[in-house]
């Protein structure tokens, strides 16, 4: 008799909204389930899918009913449900108290599902669910032969995104999650990328044997990751009032100081007469004061710029398909593994920019300097300005070669079907 298997994917973004990298990872998984279900089942065998997220509603950051409906539809086709995790919506969301509540709620959801399956894999995404393994260990599993395993999918830590002054409470919370994996009671940590796994070993004491494959991936066949036809791309640029009379330098991010938009604006000052700048930045929540600050800095530097403060996938995809776009800049102060370089490699495979990023953290494993993009020393005065100048001056033949190399690397390493099947095979080896 075939064992009845399921996954429970717990996340705070991408189910009823889509505003950051965690949301993109959720959307990638949902896309793979919707588009490649037959292949996944052939590789792994039958399994069902459940998703859990904080209680959706008006309090949810950028709540989108259409996103929620899509998530429910995809999960239902795999025999599962979208489970709403209750928490105190009036509390600060990015706090250990809220994360503790969400981890406890996720553990309770897993306990209930364990009654119905022989094997359950709980994927606990990032810091808000770092306590899920610990919470589940305190519970007594129902009288069933179900095997429950937990995969803690860290995508960053406070030591990376809050440097040089990480929040001590967040650090302690993240360490508790690593401790639960080191205890070996059915809890593993996802091997998202080389830099982050090394960081978790050296800074948090993660034991190497507690790593499980969970490569950060994309649905390479997804329509929104295909190059946009040039004529359509020009129409989109015109709609957003982006002129094409100068080389374009583009940056994509959110209003988090870690993303370094202020660094980019300052670096663009010496290039003000040579380029046009497009900055696409999503406010963290409501009327973020950084929006006004960045607008003030753009004016102070005298930049010709389009400053977009609404979420859009259409515009960056369009700009990355235009020959006028020479560089997409990631000026981050800390980044374990950014989505932008991967997506740019897919969008720009036929024409467009190369990625410019600091020689730090996960960018070093994403970009080979001079081969698939341009890296700069973030500690060197004027380093970013020089790197952008370098990207602007790359001959088109060389630029095409860099874009092709970047695309081939993403295609070879980031296929969600292959990588997610590898994750499931690790936990369910009899069918993997």
Secondary structure by P-SEA (a helix, b strand, c coil): cccbbbbbbbbcccccccccaaaaaaaaaaaaaaccaaaaaaaccbbbbbbbccccccccccccaaaaaaaaaaaaaacccbbbbbcccccccccaaaaaaaaaaaaaaaaaacccccbbbbbbccccccaaaaaaaacccccccbbbbbbbcccccccccccccccaaaaaaaaaaaaaaaacccbbbbcccaaaaaaaaacccccccccccccccccccccccccccaaaaaaaaaaaccccccbbbbbbbccccccaaaaaaaaaccccccbbbbbbbbbcccccaaaaaaaaaaaaaccbbbbbccccaaaaaaaaacccccccccccccccccaaaaaaaaaaccbbbbbbbcccccccccccccccbbbbcccccaaaaaaaaaaaaccaaaaaaaaaaaaaaaaacccaaaaaaaaaaaaccccc
